[in-house]
């Protein structure tokens, strides 16, 4: 895992990116971005708050869940899903009434649809409401250009959640094969 801090850039600097954004985008390892400054409520949540995991049923979400279970085995896990159709695909053991492993619906404001920004805002709000210690999201491994044009829930969450965010890269990038052209030995 890579641990980096965030200076909380805003405006033009945030649009152009930051060192932490670049590390998240290119790292083959999960990246934990610690925000600065933490407010009193966010700091208090670090001690015993649950881990909130963004869930959409994708391979990236499954990777995020696996990493959260591995890194935080003693924490309560909240699986937050925007899409009700994907709720049927949630992993075993996660129910809306569960203890320790709980499924939590995320009501995204229908005026904004399910854009990356709307989902990230809802995820950040839910993390605040549930006093989450951190948010864990998967990354789909888009190119930098696609990320700028289409947005990314992972990157938007980094800029909206006022607490640490763990971004888990796609399995192909973790194994060193995604997006890397290797010359043939012949």
N, C-alpha and C positions, 0 to 999 in steps of 0.2 A: 504494500500500500504506500501511496505517496501522500504526505500531509503538507498542505500549503495554506497560507493565510490569504485573506482577501482584504484589500484596502477600502472596499466600498466605493469604487469609482462610479461616477454618475455622468450624465450628459454625453458629450462627444467622446470622452475617454472610455466610457463603457461601450459605446458603439464600436470603437476601434479595437476593443479587446484589452485584455490584461494578461499578465504572466500566468495567473491562476487559470484563466480561460484557456490559454494555449496549452497548459499542462493537462487540463481535463481533456481537451480535444485530441491530443497526441499520445498521452500516456498509455502504455499497454497494461498498466496496473490500475486498480481502483484508486481514485483520488478523493481524499477527504479535504474539503475546503472549509476552513475555520473562519467564520466572519468576525469582523472587528468594527465597532465595539459590540459586545453582547450586552443587551439590556438586562435588567435585574431578573425578569421572568424567564428569559432564555437561559441565563446563567444558572438559575435554580433548577431548570428542567434537565440540565446536563447530569445531575447527580442520580436521578432515578426515573426520568421520563421515559416513555416508550419510544421505540424506533418506528417511524412512519415510512412505509414503503409505497412508492407510486406503482400502481398495478394496472396493466391493460391487457394482460394475457400473452404478451409478446415474449420472444426469447430474451430480450433485454430485461424485461420485468422479472422473468424467472431467474436470470443471472443476479439481479439486484436482491431478490429474496434469498437466494442461496448464500450470497456474500453477507447479508445481514444476519442470517442464522449462524453463520460461521464466526463472525466477528463479535456478535452480541448475544451469546446463548442465554444469558441470564435476564435479558430485557424482555418486556412485553413487546410484541410485534403488532402493528396496526397495518393492515393491507388496505390501501385506499384506492378505490376504483371509480372512475368516471363513467365507464360504459357498463350499464346493467347487463347487456348481452354477454359480457366477459365474466360476470359474476359466477356464472355456471362453470367457468373454466378455472375458478380460483383453486389453489392447492388444498389438499385435504387438511382438515384441522382448523380452517379459518371459517368461522361463522359470525354472524352479526351479534350474537349473544355470547360469543366465546370469551373465555378468560385466558389471558396470556397471548393468544393468537386470535386476533379479532379482525373481521372484515368490516370496513367502514365505507359507506357510499359517499361519494363526493358530488354534491349538487353544483354543477357548473352553471353559471348565469347563462340562460338560453339566448340572451341578446348577443352574446359573444361566441356562441357555438363551442366547439372543442378545439379552438386554436391553441397553440403552444402557450401563449401568454395567459389565456383564460384558465387553462388547466394548471399552469404554474401558480397563478394567483390563488386558485382554490386549494391547491396543495399547501401553499404557504399559510393560508388562513386556517386550514384544518390542523396543521402542525402547531400553530399558535393556540387554537382552541383546545387541543388535546395535550398541551404542554409536552410536546415531543422533544426528546433530547437531540435528535437529528432526523434528517430526511434522507432516504436512500432511493436513488433513481437509476435506471439503466440507461445506457446510451446506445443509439442505433448505429453509430459509426458513420454518420453522413460526412460528406466532404465539407470543408470550410465554406465553400460557396453555397452549397445546398442549405447549410445551417443558417447562413445569413439570409438567404432568400425565403426559406420555408419556416425557419424558426426551429427550436428544439426545446422540448419540455425540460430536459436536463439543464440546458444553459439558462433558460428563463427562470427555472427554480433557483439556480445559483444566485441570480440577481434579485430575487423576490423574497426568499426565505431569510428571516433574520435569526438563523441558527445554522449550525454546521450541516453541510450537505455532502453525502458520499455519492459519487458518480461512478458506476461500474461500467467499464467498457465492454463491447461485444466480445464473446469468447474468441473469435478469430483474431482480434487485435491482441488479446492476452496471450495467445499462443504464438504471436509474431507473424501471422500470415495475412491478416486483413490489410488490403491496400498496398502491399509491399511486393513489388516485382523483383524476383530473384533471378539472376542470370543462370542459364542452363550450364551444367558442368561440362558439356560437350563443346 
